[in-house]
Every structure is written in structure tokens, then in C-alpha cells.
Amino acid sequence: MQEMANTLDYIIDTMLVFHPLEPYLSLLKLDGKLILMGIISTTLQFLTPAVLLGRKTITGSYVGSVKEIEEMLEFCKEKDLSSTIEVVKMDYLNKAIERVEKNDVKYRFVVNVSRSKLDQQIHL
Ligand SMILES: *[C@@H]1O[C@H](CO)[C@@H](O)[C@H](O)[C@H]1NC(C)=O
């Protein structure tokens, strides 16, 4: 983290649990943006110098439109960006939700609906 200080233009923060913001703000360059995208049920806090020094911005966004999602996927393709995910089947969904509730998730769950009832409905 120290080596990366003041190096990033922006951070897209998708964390869904409480986390201190200062360590992430310190990674941003002058005029850098921290973009919050996760809905968290607790208050996030930061000390104002973490924003004032470096004219940083904390902003947020919720769900994008289909067009915005397509642009984001195109951007990831161009920049060769990917994320680490855990693919689970529909029959694992209850267990996956249990694990989310227990905070026992390292990556984002992606549900593979192929060959499930949902998949059959999508293709009808
Ligand atoms: C999803 O499930 C199908 C059928 O089991 C499988 O062929 C496919 O590789 C899976 N996709 C992913 C991304 O795991």
C-alpha cells in the first residue's frame, strides 16, 4: 500500500462491509476520486486531511444502465482488466447467501444459471 501511495487516478470501491477510507484515499493522486458503489449499513468515516490534502473527491454511484454496463465491460476488455470471482451453481445459492451473511466470502459470487430452471426460462 505504501509503495502505491499517490499513484491512482481513481478507485472503484465495491466493498460491502465497513472499511476505513484513509488507506484507500492515500493511494489517490492529486484530484483523485474514490467512487463508492457498495451499500453498507454502517457509517463510513474519514479524517478530512485525507481528502483536503490532494483535493480528493469521494463520490458514489448505484446500478448503471445496460449501456453503461456495456461500456464498462468494453473498458475492461480494452485494458485487460478482470476480477476474481467464485462461480457457484443455482443449487448452491442458499449456501452462498449463508456465507455472505457469515462474511465468509473472499471474492464476488457469480451464479452460473446454465442448466438450471432459470436458464430454461431465459431460453424459452
Ligand atoms: C456453467 O455451467 C455450465 C454447465 O455445467 C458449464 O459448461 C460452464 O462451463 C459453466 N460456466 C462457468 C463460467 O463456470
The ligand as a MOL file (V3000), in Angstrom:
LIG
                    3D

  0  0  0     0  0            999 V3000
M  V30 BEGIN CTAB
M  V30 COUNTS 14 14 0 0 0
M  V30 BEGIN ATOM
M  V30 1 C -21.5620 -23.0100 -16.2310 0
M  V30 2 O -22.1370 -24.2800 -16.2290 0
M  V30 3 C -22.0370 -24.9640 -17.4870 0
M  V30 4 C -22.8420 -26.2660 -17.3630 0
M  V30 5 O -22.4620 -27.0030 -16.2480 0
M  V30 6 C -20.5810 -25.1820 -17.8240 0
M  V30 7 O -20.4750 -25.8180 -19.0710 0
M  V30 8 C -19.8810 -23.8330 -17.8920 0
M  V30 9 O -18.5080 -24.0060 -18.1140 0
M  V30 10 C -20.0870 -23.0730 -16.5800 0
M  V30 11 N -19.5530 -21.7340 -16.7080 0
M  V30 12 C -18.7520 -21.2100 -15.7870 0
M  V30 13 C -18.2860 -19.8190 -16.0640 0
M  V30 14 O -18.3940 -21.7970 -14.7810 0
M  V30 END ATOM
M  V30 BEGIN BOND
M  V30 1 1 1 2
M  V30 2 1 1 10
M  V30 3 1 2 3
M  V30 4 1 3 4
M  V30 5 1 3 6
M  V30 6 1 4 5
M  V30 7 1 6 7
M  V30 8 1 6 8
M  V30 9 1 8 9
M  V30 10 1 8 10
M  V30 11 1 10 11
M  V30 12 1 11 12
M  V30 13 1 12 13
M  V30 14 2 12 14
M  V30 END BOND
M  V30 END CTAB
M  END
